[in-house]
Amino acid sequence: MTTTRPIELGWFLPTAGDSTAFGVADAAVDSSPEFFSRVVAAAETAGFEYLLIPVANQCWEAYITGAFVAAQSKKIAPLIAARPGYVNPVLLAKMIATFDQMSGGRICVNLIAGQADEEIMSEGVKFNKEDRYALMEEEVAIMKALWTADGPVHFEGRFHHVDGASINPKPLQQPYPRFYLGGGSEEAWNLSAKHSDVHLFWGDTPERISENIADIRARAATHGRDQAIGFGMRLQIICRETEQEALEAADQLIENIPEALRERLKRMTASSKANQRVQELAAEKGLWIAPHLWTGLTRFRPGAGIAVVGNPQQCAHTLQLFIDAGCDSFCLSGYLHDEEAERFGRMVRPMLAQQNPGRLPAP
């Protein structure tokens, strides 16, 4: 299904540090406000509309970092996680609405429930994956009610009881900020169908993504939302002037990582359907699941490890395949993140704009 919705582009802020060669000390860039500022400036200049702030335990705290991003920029919107069980939903609704007002309408909400159980348990959240999704559905319902209600909100659920709550301020964005969700489980798809503005898939073949879009859109139709939900891809990108340079940069990223990390990654992500799919693709197809779609990072990186690799024309063509499959949002990242954002904005984005007239806003 081809869509004519506007195409939006997002970038990633690596608050756990950055590198052009994992496992090589000289190639690493440590986390720092100065580095974050470079990434933010490069992403905004390149025309990215939102910036994904990560929440893994090795990362800097996302809401404080997001506030820093908003203060350092003029247009780009931080995409910050709402995680079930971490923050009371009434307080979280107030936090997000306040952020929205103070940033001039620049915050998006990332719904995350399917992280590694081991990490979540270590942080004091004792719900299993299924319960986390059920809890998150309640918390999203409460936040949306608080943002839109004219009077006090009452809610009686399995996990939360709210009796007469209200918040000030209300969000600047109406009726509230956009919701994003990335996940491959039934629970994730059902929650997206009911609440998400954008469901983000991790790397897969365009053919499989087209099938997944049809499935989630049919689920959304049961809530009257089949035209309200959009779809996107969470991908890495390694673009260079020539294909050979891009291949060399990809190889350099992983050639010094010990293979033992791959087994640890498999154990950590065993409960994640999206991670299982990524590992399945890598096992079935090897390093290349399609021309210019590379699985190398999936051996060592949880989450979005499939990368678009090639020269500018090849990268733009590969992204266009996902656009033609029905995607209109791309959350991208690359190494180093300030440098790759600049390359993308200079070499790839103009081609996407030319291929999709009127669907990409001016940077």
C-alpha positions as CSV (number, residue, x, y, z in Angstrom):
1,M,0.0,0.0,0.0
2,T,1.5,3.3,-1.0
3,T,0.7,6.3,1.2
4,T,0.7,10.0,0.5
5,R,1.2,11.1,4.1
6,P,4.1,13.5,4.8
7,I,7.4,11.8,5.3
8,E,9.1,12.6,8.6
9,L,12.7,11.9,9.6
10,G,14.0,11.2,13.1
11,W,17.6,10.8,14.4
12,F,19.1,9.2,17.5
13,L,21.1,10.7,20.4
14,P,23.6,8.1,21.6
15,T,23.8,9.1,25.3
16,A,25.8,6.0,26.2
17,G,28.6,7.1,23.9
18,D,29.5,6.7,20.2
19,S,32.1,4.9,18.1
20,T,33.3,4.2,14.6
21,A,34.8,0.8,15.7
22,F,33.3,-0.9,18.7
23,G,35.9,-2.5,20.9
24,V,38.6,0.0,19.9
25,A,39.3,2.7,22.6
26,D,40.7,5.2,20.1
27,A,37.5,5.1,18.1
28,A,35.2,5.8,21.0
29,V,33.5,9.1,21.8
30,D,32.4,9.5,25.4
31,S,29.1,10.8,26.5
32,S,29.2,14.5,27.3
33,P,27.0,17.6,26.9
34,E,29.4,18.9,24.3
35,F,29.0,15.8,22.2
36,F,25.3,15.8,22.6
37,S,25.2,19.4,21.4
38,R,27.1,18.4,18.2
39,V,24.6,15.7,17.4
40,V,21.6,17.9,18.1
41,A,23.0,20.7,15.8
42,A,23.9,18.3,13.0
43,A,20.5,16.5,13.2
44,E,18.5,19.8,13.2
45,T,20.6,21.2,10.3
46,A,20.1,18.0,8.3
47,G,16.3,18.5,8.6
48,F,15.5,15.7,11.1
49,E,12.2,16.5,12.9
50,Y,12.6,14.4,16.1
51,L,15.4,13.0,18.1
52,L,15.1,9.6,19.9
53,I,16.5,9.7,23.4
54,P,17.4,6.2,24.7
55,V,16.5,4.8,28.1
56,A,18.8,1.7,28.6
57,N,20.6,1.6,31.9
58,Q,23.9,2.7,30.4
59,C,22.3,5.8,29.0
60,W,21.8,9.2,30.5
61,E,18.4,10.0,32.0
62,A,16.1,10.7,29.1
63,Y,13.8,13.5,30.4
64,I,16.7,15.6,31.7
65,T,18.6,15.0,28.5
66,G,15.5,15.8,26.4
67,A,15.1,19.1,28.2
68,F,18.8,19.9,27.3
69,V,18.1,19.0,23.7
70,A,15.1,21.3,23.6
71,A,17.2,24.2,25.1
72,Q,19.9,23.5,22.5
73,S,17.6,23.6,19.5
74,K,14.8,25.4,17.8
75,K,12.8,22.9,15.8
76,I,13.7,19.3,16.6
77,A,11.4,17.4,19.0
78,P,12.8,15.0,21.6
79,L,11.1,11.5,21.4
80,I,11.1,10.4,25.1
81,A,9.9,7.1,26.6
82,A,6.9,6.5,28.7
83,R,7.7,3.2,30.4
84,P,5.1,1.4,32.5
85,G,5.7,1.3,36.2
86,Y,8.4,3.9,36.2
87,V,6.5,7.1,36.8
88,N,3.0,7.6,38.2
89,P,0.8,8.3,35.1
90,V,-0.7,11.5,36.6
91,L,2.7,12.9,37.3
92,L,4.0,11.7,33.9
93,A,1.1,13.4,32.1
94,K,1.9,16.6,34.0
95,M,5.7,16.3,33.1
96,I,5.0,15.8,29.4
97,A,2.4,18.6,29.2
98,T,4.8,21.0,31.0
99,F,7.7,19.9,28.7
100,D,5.4,20.5,25.7
101,Q,4.4,24.0,26.8
102,M,8.0,25.0,27.7
103,S,9.5,23.7,24.5
104,G,6.9,25.3,22.2
105,G,5.2,22.0,21.3
106,R,8.4,19.9,20.9
107,I,8.0,16.5,22.6
108,C,6.9,13.1,21.3
109,V,6.1,10.1,23.5
110,N,7.8,6.7,22.9
111,L,5.9,3.8,24.4
112,I,8.4,1.1,25.6
113,A,7.3,-2.0,27.5
114,G,9.2,-4.9,25.9
115,Q,12.8,-4.3,27.1
116,A,14.9,-7.1,28.5
117,D,13.3,-8.5,31.6
118,E,16.7,-8.7,33.3
119,E,17.3,-5.0,33.0
120,I,13.8,-4.0,34.1
121,M,13.8,-6.2,37.1
122,S,17.2,-4.8,38.2
123,E,15.6,-1.4,38.3
124,G,12.8,-2.4,40.6
125,V,9.9,-2.9,38.1
126,K,8.6,-6.4,38.9
127,F,5.9,-6.8,36.2
128,N,6.4,-9.4,33.4
129,K,6.2,-8.4,29.8
130,E,2.4,-9.2,29.4
131,D,1.6,-7.2,32.5
132,R,3.8,-4.3,31.4
133,Y,1.8,-3.9,28.2
134,A,-1.5,-4.1,30.2
135,L,-0.1,-1.5,32.6
136,M,1.0,0.7,29.8
137,E,-2.4,0.6,28.2
138,E,-3.9,1.9,31.4
139,E,-1.3,4.6,31.8
140,V,-1.7,5.9,28.3
141,A,-5.5,5.9,28.8
142,I,-5.1,7.9,32.0
143,M,-2.7,10.4,30.3
144,K,-4.9,11.0,27.3
145,A,-7.9,11.5,29.6
146,L,-6.0,14.0,31.7
147,W,-4.9,15.9,28.7
148,T,-8.3,16.2,27.1
149,A,-10.8,16.2,30.0
150,D,-12.7,19.4,30.9
151,G,-13.0,18.3,34.6
152,P,-11.6,15.8,37.0
153,V,-10.6,12.3,35.7
154,H,-11.8,9.1,37.3
155,F,-10.2,5.8,36.3
156,E,-10.6,2.3,37.8
157,G,-8.3,-0.3,36.3
158,R,-6.4,-3.5,37.2
159,F,-3.3,-1.5,38.1
160,H,-4.4,2.1,38.7
161,H,-7.1,3.8,40.6
162,V,-7.5,7.5,39.9
163,D,-10.3,9.5,41.7
164,G,-10.8,13.1,40.6
165,A,-7.3,13.9,39.1
166,S,-6.5,16.9,37.0
167,I,-3.4,18.5,35.7
168,N,-2.1,22.0,34.8
169,P,-0.9,22.8,32.2
170,K,-2.6,21.0,29.4
171,P,-0.3,20.1,26.4
172,L,0.4,22.8,23.8
173,Q,0.0,20.2,21.0
174,Q,-3.7,19.3,20.5
175,P,-5.1,17.1,21.6
176,Y,-1.8,15.8,22.9
177,P,1.8,14.9,21.7
178,R,2.3,12.1,19.1
179,F,2.8,8.5,20.4
180,Y,5.3,6.2,18.9
181,L,5.8,2.5,19.6
182,G,8.3,0.0,18.2
183,G,7.8,-3.7,18.8
184,G,7.0,-7.1,17.2
185,S,4.8,-8.8,19.7
186,E,1.0,-9.2,19.7
187,E,0.8,-7.0,22.7
188,A,2.9,-4.3,21.0
189,W,0.8,-4.4,17.8
190,N,-2.5,-4.3,19.6
191,L,-1.4,-1.4,21.7
192,S,-0.2,0.5,18.7
193,A,-3.4,-0.2,16.9
194,K,-5.3,1.4,19.8
195,H,-3.0,4.3,20.7
196,S,0.0,4.9,18.5
197,D,0.4,7.7,15.9
198,V,3.4,5.8,14.4
199,H,4.3,2.1,14.8
200,L,8.0,1.8,14.1
201,F,9.3,-1.5,12.8
202,W,12.9,-2.6,13.1
203,G,14.8,-3.7,10.1
204,D,13.1,-6.3,7.9
205,T,12.5,-6.9,4.2
206,P,10.1,-4.4,2.5
207,E,7.8,-7.2,1.6
208,R,7.5,-8.4,5.2
209,I,6.9,-4.8,6.3
210,S,4.1,-4.4,3.8
211,E,2.4,-7.5,5.3
212,N,2.9,-6.2,8.8
213,I,1.4,-2.8,8.0
214,A,-1.7,-4.5,6.6
215,D,-2.1,-6.5,9.8
216,I,-1.7,-3.6,12.2
217,R,-3.9,-1.4,10.1
218,A,-6.7,-4.0,10.2
219,R,-6.3,-4.1,14.0
220,A,-6.5,-0.3,14.1
221,A,-9.7,-0.4,12.1
222,T,-11.4,-2.2,15.0
223,H,-10.8,1.1,17.0
224,G,-11.8,3.3,14.1
225,R,-8.1,4.3,13.7
226,D,-7.0,2.6,10.4
227,Q,-6.4,6.1,8.8
228,A,-5.0,7.6,12.0
229,I,-2.0,5.3,12.5
230,G,1.2,5.7,10.5
231,F,4.1,3.4,10.1
232,G,7.9,3.7,10.0
233,M,11.3,2.1,10.2
234,R,13.9,2.2,12.9
235,L,17.2,1.6,11.0
236,Q,20.9,2.3,11.1
237,I,22.5,4.0,8.1
238,I,26.0,3.9,6.8
239,C,26.3,6.2,3.8
240,R,29.5,7.2,2.1
241,E,30.5,8.7,-1.2
242,T,31.2,5.3,-2.7
243,E,29.8,1.8,-1.9
244,Q,33.2,0.5,-1.1
245,E,33.8,3.2,1.5
246,A,30.4,2.3,3.1
247,L,31.3,-1.4,3.2
248,E,34.6,-0.7,4.8
249,A,33.0,1.6,7.4
250,A,30.4,-1.2,8.2
251,D,33.2,-3.8,8.6
252,Q,35.2,-1.5,10.8
253,L,32.2,-1.1,13.2
254,I,32.2,-4.7,14.2
255,E,35.5,-6.3,13.4
256,N,36.9,-5.9,16.9
257,I,33.8,-7.1,18.9
258,P,34.3,-10.4,20.7
259,E,31.9,-13.1,19.5
260,A,31.0,-13.9,23.1
261,L,28.9,-10.7,23.2
262,R,26.6,-12.3,20.7
263,E,25.6,-15.1,23.0
264,R,25.0,-12.6,25.9
265,L,22.8,-10.5,23.6
266,K,20.7,-13.6,22.7
267,R,20.1,-14.3,26.4
268,M,19.2,-10.7,27.2
269,T,16.7,-10.4,24.4
270,A,15.1,-13.8,24.5
271,S,11.7,-12.5,25.5
272,S,11.5,-9.8,22.8
273,K,9.7,-10.8,19.6
274,A,11.2,-7.9,17.6
275,N,14.7,-8.9,18.7
276,Q,13.9,-12.6,17.9
277,R,12.9,-11.5,14.4
278,V,16.1,-9.6,13.8
279,Q,18.2,-12.6,15.0
280,E,16.1,-14.9,12.8
281,L,16.8,-12.8,9.7
282,A,20.6,-12.7,10.5
283,A,20.6,-16.5,11.0
284,E,18.6,-17.2,7.9
285,K,20.1,-14.8,5.4
286,G,23.5,-13.9,6.9
287,L,25.0,-10.5,6.6
288,W,22.7,-9.3,3.9
289,I,18.9,-9.7,4.1
290,A,18.5,-7.7,0.9
291,P,20.7,-5.6,-1.3
292,H,22.2,-2.8,1.0
293,L,20.4,-4.1,4.1
294,W,23.1,-5.3,6.5
295,T,22.7,-7.4,9.7
296,G,26.3,-7.0,11.1
297,L,25.3,-4.9,14.1
298,T,22.5,-7.3,15.1
299,R,25.3,-9.7,16.3
300,F,26.2,-7.3,19.1
301,R,23.5,-4.6,19.4
302,P,20.0,-5.1,20.8
303,G,17.1,-3.4,19.0
304,A,17.6,-1.7,15.7
305,G,20.7,-3.3,14.4
306,I,19.9,-3.7,10.7
307,A,21.6,-1.0,8.6
308,V,21.2,0.6,5.2
309,V,24.7,0.5,3.7
310,G,25.8,2.0,0.4
311,N,26.4,5.2,-1.6
312,P,23.8,8.0,-1.5
313,Q,21.9,6.6,-4.5
314,Q,21.8,3.1,-3.0
315,C,20.7,4.4,0.4
316,A,18.0,6.6,-1.0
317,H,16.7,3.7,-3.2
318,T,16.6,1.3,-0.2
319,L,14.7,3.8,1.9
320,Q,12.3,4.3,-1.0
321,L,11.4,0.6,-1.0
322,F,10.1,1.1,2.6
323,I,8.2,4.2,1.6
324,D,6.6,2.3,-1.3
325,A,5.7,-0.4,1.2
326,G,3.7,2.1,3.3
327,C,6.2,3.7,5.7
328,D,6.2,7.5,6.2
329,S,8.4,7.8,9.2
330,F,12.1,6.9,9.6
331,C,14.0,6.9,12.8
332,L,17.6,6.6,11.8
333,S,21.1,6.5,13.4
334,G,24.7,6.1,12.3
335,Y,28.3,6.4,13.4
336,L,29.5,8.9,14.4
337,H,26.0,10.3,14.9
338,D,27.0,13.9,14.3
339,E,28.9,13.1,11.2
340,E,26.4,10.6,9.8
341,A,23.5,13.0,10.3
342,E,25.5,15.6,8.2
343,R,26.1,13.1,5.5
344,F,22.5,12.0,5.3
345,G,21.2,15.6,5.2
346,R,23.7,16.5,2.4
347,M,23.7,13.4,0.3
348,V,20.5,11.3,0.9
349,R,17.7,13.6,2.0
350,P,17.7,15.6,-1.3
351,M,17.2,12.4,-3.2
352,L,14.3,11.4,-1.0
353,A,12.7,14.8,-1.5
354,Q,13.1,14.5,-5.2
355,Q,11.6,11.0,-5.3
356,N,8.6,12.1,-3.1
357,P,7.6,15.6,-4.3
358,G,5.9,17.6,-1.6
359,R,6.1,15.0,1.1
360,L,9.3,16.1,2.9
361,P,9.3,19.6,4.6
362,A,12.2,21.9,3.8
363,P,15.1,21.4,6.2
